[in-house]
Amino acid sequence: MIKFNINSVNFLNPVNIKNIRIEVEQFAKNFLLLCVLKNYMAKEKQKIFDTAIKPERAVLVGIILPQDSEEKELEYLEELEFLVETAGGVPVKKFTQKLGFPDKATFVGSGKLDEIKSFVKAEEIDLVVFDDELSPSQLRNIERELEVKILDRSNLILDIFARRAKSAQAKTQVELAQLQYLLPRLTRMWTHLERQRGGIGMRGPGESQIESDRRMILNKISLLKDRLKSIDRQNETQRKNRGQMIRVALVGYTNVGKSTIMNMISKSDVFAENKLFATLDTTVRKVVIDNLPFLLSDTVGFIRKLPHHLVECFKSTLDEVREADVLIHVVDISHPSFEDHIRAVNETLKDLGALDKPTIMVFNKIDAYQSEQDEIGQEVMTLTDFEKSWMNRHNSPAIFISATEKTNVDAFRDLLYQQIVTMHTHRYPYDNLLY
């Protein structure tokens, strides 16, 4: 910058006047730039940055097989929609296609896949979820075609389980199930790497990246299985200490109100929420009804199309069901497909070897039950009619309640008490002091 002495400047000289004008203009520009920068920095300090993770927008895909009706597949997709919402996603649209069998390469037909691709690009979809388990090749082909993240039902359930797991046992079981799911799908994760080539001068000890990862996963699976065995031994020791009391286990489809009933009976504070798999860790509470103590356990809910390897991993958690003396099978009677839910739970109980245990059927949420109606809107079967029909067709004890509205709760307690007294009398025939 040129400096001037005001006393020595000849203002009549045009050169001096020009230099002074340049200096003033430069000063004005610098001052204006400084003001703009200061104003920008002040706004930046006041600016609030949104660091919240935006929910992923999802598309749901299912196929209608010859043995399934369109209504049933739409019901499966509604359940899948609930799973996506539980995982934190936002379902945008559902796609269905009638097929004789799933396409071996892309699960759905090429035309339907093009339709899904166009919608995904137009609506900026982040995630596509399929209602059935995809093979590794199907997963790879669909990802290559749609160029977005692809999940199947099994992977989605595993993600929800991973979010819900709190105890060391549940976290270990979920990690084991995730690794077993991942093992046959490693090939799609290393498509950017070339396998080592053979040839002259290239032979020798070595392994590709995928072989190295497969070996590490197998070692990790072995380690997790050993850890689960150790946890099982600890749990078995704990269960031996409670062996003298009658054990009751709450079982049923997911989101039917098991944890709400647990809180109602035991007066505890087990986490209950209107979402799938709100309870993942088994909770055991000591309950006393009319001076008769027993143990009540709340277990993980079941679901249709539950991955087999997931059931295998959680068998140790479901030991409370296998070793229970009495089962309380909770059913959401307000759900249109509650009978399908009963069958799905019974199939899982059969796999666990617990189907023949004494069972109390508890039909919950009668406050939300809607009577069946015919085409002209007249009631075909009321709740009372269904109750009488169920009692006539089955010999097992049953009760119809509303856990949230506390309807028929006293009758449920009396029924449970009579069942436990029967078991206690059979086990301890000379103990008549408690009742």
C-alpha positions in Angstrom: 0.0 0.0 0.0 1.3 3.4 -0.9 1.6 5.9 1.9 1.2 9.7 1.5 2.3 12.6 3.6 -0.6 15.0 3.5 1.7 18.1 3.9 3.9 17.1 1.0 1.3 16.1 -1.5 0.7 18.4 -4.3 -3.1 18.1 -4.9 -2.8 20.0 -8.1 -0.7 17.2 -9.6 -3.0 14.8 -11.6 -0.8 11.8 -10.8 -1.2 12.4 -7.0 -4.9 12.7 -7.3 -5.1 9.4 -9.3 -3.0 7.6 -6.7 -5.2 8.9 -3.8 -8.3 7.7 -5.7 -6.9 4.2 -6.1 -6.0 4.0 -2.4 -9.5 5.1 -1.4 -11.2 2.6 -3.7 -8.9 -0.2 -2.4 -9.6 0.7 1.2 -13.4 0.8 0.5 -13.2 -2.7 -1.1 -11.3 -4.2 1.9 -13.7 -2.6 4.4 -16.7 -3.9 2.5 -15.2 -7.4 2.4 -14.4 -7.3 6.1 -18.0 -6.3 6.9 -19.4 -9.2 4.7 -17.1 -11.7 6.4 -18.0 -10.5 9.9 -21.7 -10.7 9.1 -21.3 -14.3 7.7 -19.4 -15.4 10.8 -22.1 -14.0 13.0 -24.8 -15.9 11.1 -22.7 -19.1 11.3 -22.5 -18.9 15.1 -26.3 -18.6 15.3 -27.0 -21.4 12.8 -28.2 -24.7 14.2 -27.0 -27.7 12.4 -29.5 -30.7 12.1 -27.4 -33.7 13.0 -30.4 -36.1 13.3 -30.2 -39.2 11.1 -32.9 -39.0 8.4 -35.1 -42.2 8.3 -34.5 -44.3 5.2 -37.4 -44.4 2.7 -38.2 -48.0 1.8 -40.1 -50.0 -0.8 -41.6 -53.4 0.1 -41.7 -56.3 -2.4 -43.6 -59.6 -2.1 -44.8 -62.3 -4.5 -48.1 -64.2 -4.5 -47.6 -67.9 -4.9 -50.4 -70.2 -6.2 -51.1 -71.6 -2.7 -51.5 -68.0 -1.2 -54.2 -65.5 -1.7 -53.7 -61.9 -2.5 -55.2 -60.8 0.8 -52.8 -63.0 2.7 -49.8 -61.6 0.9 -51.0 -58.1 1.6 -51.3 -59.0 5.2 -47.7 -60.3 5.2 -46.6 -57.0 3.6 -48.4 -55.1 6.3 -46.5 -57.0 8.9 -43.3 -56.3 6.9 -44.2 -52.6 6.9 -44.5 -52.8 10.7 -41.1 -54.4 10.9 -39.6 -51.6 8.7 -41.2 -48.9 11.0 -39.8 -50.7 14.0 -36.3 -50.6 12.5 -36.7 -46.8 11.9 -37.6 -46.8 8.2 -40.4 -45.1 6.3 -42.4 -47.5 4.0 -43.4 -45.6 0.8 -44.9 -48.2 -1.5 -45.6 -52.0 -1.8 -45.0 -54.1 -4.9 -46.6 -57.5 -5.5 -46.4 -60.0 -8.3 -48.2 -63.3 -8.9 -45.7 -66.0 -9.7 -45.7 -69.8 -9.8 -42.3 -69.7 -8.0 -39.7 -67.1 -7.2 -37.3 -66.2 -10.0 -33.9 -67.9 -9.4 -32.0 -64.8 -10.5 -34.0 -61.8 -9.3 -36.8 -63.2 -7.1 -39.4 -61.2 -9.1 -39.8 -61.1 -12.9 -37.6 -58.8 -15.0 -40.6 -56.5 -15.9 -41.5 -56.1 -12.3 -37.9 -55.4 -11.4 -37.7 -52.6 -14.1 -40.9 -51.1 -12.6 -39.4 -51.1 -9.1 -36.1 -49.6 -10.5 -38.0 -46.8 -12.2 -39.9 -46.0 -8.9 -36.7 -46.2 -6.8 -34.9 -43.7 -9.1 -37.9 -41.3 -9.4 -38.7 -41.2 -5.7 -35.1 -41.4 -4.4 -35.7 -44.5 -2.4 -32.9 -45.6 -0.1 -33.9 -49.2 0.7 -35.8 -52.1 -0.9 -37.1 -54.9 1.4 -38.2 -58.3 0.2 -40.7 -60.3 2.2 -38.9 -63.6 1.8 -35.3 -64.7 2.3 -33.1 -64.0 -0.7 -30.3 -66.3 -1.9 -26.8 -64.8 -2.2 -27.0 -64.7 -6.0 -30.5 -63.1 -5.9 -29.2 -60.5 -3.5 -26.2 -59.8 -5.7 -28.2 -59.5 -8.9 -30.9 -57.3 -7.4 -28.3 -54.9 -5.9 -26.5 -54.7 -9.2 -29.8 -53.8 -11.0 -31.4 -51.4 -8.5 -28.2 -49.8 -7.1 -29.6 -49.3 -3.6 -29.4 -51.2 -0.4 -31.4 -54.5 -0.5 -32.7 -56.3 2.6 -34.7 -59.5 3.0 -37.0 -60.3 5.9 -34.4 -62.3 7.8 -31.8 -59.4 7.6 -34.5 -56.9 8.7 -35.4 -59.0 11.7 -31.7 -59.4 12.7 -31.3 -55.6 12.5 -34.2 -55.1 14.9 -32.9 -57.8 17.2 -29.5 -56.1 17.2 -31.2 -52.8 18.3 -33.2 -54.5 21.0 -30.5 -56.7 22.6 -29.4 -55.5 26.0 -27.9 -58.4 27.9 -24.7 -60.1 27.1 -26.5 -63.3 26.2 -28.9 -61.6 23.8 -26.1 -59.6 22.1 -24.0 -62.8 21.7 -27.0 -64.7 20.2 -27.8 -61.8 17.8 -24.1 -61.6 16.7 -24.0 -65.3 16.1 -27.2 -65.2 14.0 -25.8 -62.3 12.0 -22.5 -64.1 11.2 -24.4 -67.3 10.2 -26.5 -65.2 7.9 -23.5 -63.4 6.5 -21.3 -66.4 5.9 -22.8 -67.6 2.6 -23.2 -64.0 1.4 -19.6 -62.9 1.5 -19.1 -63.1 -2.2 -21.2 -60.0 -2.9 -19.2 -58.0 -0.4 -15.9 -58.4 -2.3 -16.9 -57.9 -5.9 -14.4 -55.0 -6.1 -11.5 -57.4 -5.5 -10.0 -59.9 -7.9 -9.1 -63.3 -6.7 -5.4 -64.2 -6.8 -4.4 -65.4 -10.2 -2.4 -68.6 -10.9 0.2 -69.1 -13.5 4.0 -69.3 -13.9 5.7 -67.6 -10.9 2.3 -67.0 -9.2 1.8 -70.3 -7.4 2.5 -70.6 -3.6 0.9 -70.3 -0.2 -1.8 -67.6 -0.1 -5.5 -67.0 0.1 -8.0 -64.6 -1.4 -9.6 -61.9 0.7 -12.9 -63.8 0.7 -11.3 -67.0 2.0 -9.5 -65.1 4.8 -12.8 -63.5 5.8 -14.6 -66.8 5.7 -12.0 -68.3 8.0 -12.2 -65.4 10.4 -16.0 -65.6 10.5 -15.9 -69.4 11.2 -13.5 -68.8 14.1 -15.7 -66.0 15.4 -18.8 -68.3 15.2 -16.9 -71.0 17.1 -15.9 -68.5 19.8 -19.5 -67.2 20.2 -20.9 -70.7 20.5 -18.4 -71.4 23.3 -19.4 -68.1 25.0 -23.1 -69.1 24.7 -22.3 -72.5 26.3 -20.7 -70.7 29.2 -23.7 -68.3 29.6 -26.0 -71.3 29.4 -24.2 -73.0 32.3 -24.5 -69.9 34.4 -28.2 -69.6 33.6 -28.7 -73.3 34.4 -27.2 -72.8 37.8 -29.5 -69.9 38.4 -32.5 -71.9 37.3 -31.6 -74.7 39.7 -31.9 -72.3 42.6 -35.5 -71.6 41.6 -36.5 -75.2 41.0 -38.7 -75.5 44.0 -41.2 -72.9 42.8 -43.7 -73.3 39.9 -42.5 -71.6 36.8 -44.9 -69.9 34.4 -43.9 -68.5 31.0 -45.6 -66.0 28.8 -45.5 -67.0 25.2 -47.2 -65.7 22.0 -46.9 -63.7 18.8 -44.9 -60.5 18.9 -46.8 -57.3 20.0 -49.7 -59.1 21.6 -49.3 -57.6 25.0 -47.1 -60.1 26.9 -45.0 -57.4 28.6 -48.1 -55.5 29.6 -49.6 -58.6 31.2 -46.2 -59.2 32.9 -46.3 -55.7 34.4 -50.0 -56.1 35.4 -49.4 -59.4 37.3 -46.0 -58.9 38.8 -46.3 -55.1 39.3 -42.9 -54.6 37.7 -41.7 -52.2 35.1 -40.8 -54.3 32.1 -40.3 -52.3 28.8 -43.6 -52.5 26.8 -44.1 -50.7 23.5 -46.4 -51.0 20.5 -43.6 -52.3 18.3 -42.4 -55.7 17.2 -39.9 -57.4 19.4 -40.0 -54.7 22.1 -38.9 -57.5 24.5 -35.8 -59.5 23.5 -34.2 -60.4 26.8 -36.1 -62.9 29.0 -37.3 -61.3 32.2 -38.2 -63.4 35.3 -40.1 -62.0 38.3 -41.4 -63.6 41.5 -45.1 -63.2 41.9 -47.4 -64.0 44.8 -51.1 -64.6 44.5 -53.0 -65.4 47.7 -49.8 -66.4 49.5 -48.8 -68.8 46.7 -45.4 -67.7 45.2 -44.4 -68.6 41.6 -42.0 -67.4 38.9 -43.3 -65.6 35.9 -41.1 -65.1 32.8 -41.6 -62.8 29.8 -40.0 -64.2 26.6 -39.3 -63.0 23.1 -42.3 -62.9 20.8 -42.6 -65.2 17.8 -43.4 -64.2 14.2 -44.2 -65.8 10.9 -41.4 -66.7 8.6 -38.9 -66.5 11.5 -35.5 -67.5 10.2 -34.6 -71.0 11.3 -31.0 -70.0 12.3 -32.4 -67.3 14.4 -34.6 -69.8 16.3 -31.6 -72.0 16.7 -29.5 -69.1 18.2 -32.3 -68.1 20.6 -33.0 -71.6 21.9 -31.0 -70.9 25.0 -33.1 -67.8 25.7 -36.2 -69.9 25.2 -35.0 -72.4 27.8 -37.5 -70.6 30.2 -40.2 -71.9 27.9 -38.9 -75.4 27.7 -38.5 -75.7 31.5 -41.7 -73.9 32.4 -44.5 -75.8 34.3 -47.3 -73.7 32.8 -47.5 -71.7 29.6 -49.6 -68.6 29.2 -50.3 -68.3 25.5 -51.2 -64.6 24.8 -53.2 -63.9 21.7 -54.2 -60.5 20.2 -57.8 -61.2 19.4 -58.2 -57.8 17.7 -55.9 -58.8 14.9 -57.7 -60.2 11.8 -55.3 -63.1 11.5 -55.0 -64.1 15.2 -55.7 -67.7 14.3 -52.7 -67.8 12.0 -50.7 -66.3 14.8 -51.8 -69.1 17.1 -50.6 -71.7 14.5 -47.3 -69.9 14.1 -46.6 -69.9 17.9 -47.7 -73.6 18.2 -45.3 -74.6 15.4 -42.4 -72.9 17.2 -43.4 -74.5 20.5 -43.5 -77.8 18.8 -39.9 -77.2 17.5 -38.9 -76.4 21.1 -40.6 -79.5 22.5 -43.0 -77.5 24.7 -46.3 -77.9 22.9 -47.7 -80.5 25.3 -47.2 -78.4 28.4 -50.3 -77.2 30.4 -51.4 -74.0 28.7 -53.8 -71.1 29.5 -55.1 -69.3 26.4 -55.3 -65.6 27.1 -57.1 -63.6 24.4 -56.0 -60.0 25.0 -57.1 -56.7 23.6 -60.9 -57.4 23.7 -61.4 -53.7 23.9 -60.2 -53.4 20.3 -62.0 -56.5 19.0 -64.3 -55.8 16.0 -67.1 -58.3 15.3 -67.2 -60.1 12.0 -69.8 -58.8 9.7 -71.5 -60.1 6.5 -71.9 -58.3 3.2 -74.9 -56.2 4.4 -73.2 -55.1 7.6 -74.9 -57.4 10.1 -72.8 -59.1 12.8 -71.9 -62.7 12.1 -69.9 -63.5 15.2 -69.7 -61.4 18.3 -67.0 -61.8 21.0 -69.4 -63.8 23.1 -70.2 -66.1 20.2 -66.5 -66.7 19.6 -65.8 -67.3 23.2 -68.5 -70.0 23.4 -67.3 -71.5 20.1 -63.7 -71.6 21.3 -64.7 -73.2 24.6 -66.7 -75.9 22.8 -63.8 -76.8 20.4 -61.0 -76.8 22.9 -60.4 -78.3 26.3 -57.6 -76.0 27.4 -58.6 -73.2 29.9 -59.1 -69.8 28.2 -59.9 -66.3 29.3 -60.7 -63.1 27.4 -59.2 -59.9 28.9 -58.0 -56.4 28.2 -54.7 -55.8 29.9 -54.7 -52.0 29.3 -58.3 -51.5 30.4 -58.0 -54.1 33.2 -61.1 -56.0 32.0 -61.5 -59.6 33.4 -58.1 -59.2 35.2 -59.5 -60.7 38.4 -60.9 -63.7 36.6 -57.5 -64.2 34.9 -55.7 -64.1 38.2 -58.2 -66.7 39.7 -57.7 -69.0 36.7 -53.9 -68.7 36.9 -54.1 -69.3 40.7 -56.1 -72.5 40.2 -53.7 -73.8 37.6 -50.7 -73.2 39.8 -52.4 -74.7 42.9 -53.0 -77.9 40.8 -49.3 -78.0 39.8 -48.2 -77.2 43.3 -50.4 -79.9 44.9 -49.1 -82.5 42.4 -45.5 -81.6 43.1 -45.8 -81.1 46.9 -48.9 -83.2 48.0 -48.3 -82.7 51.7 -47.8 -78.9 51.6 -51.1 -77.3 52.4 -49.9 -74.3 54.3 -49.7 -71.9 51.4 -53.3 -72.1 50.3 
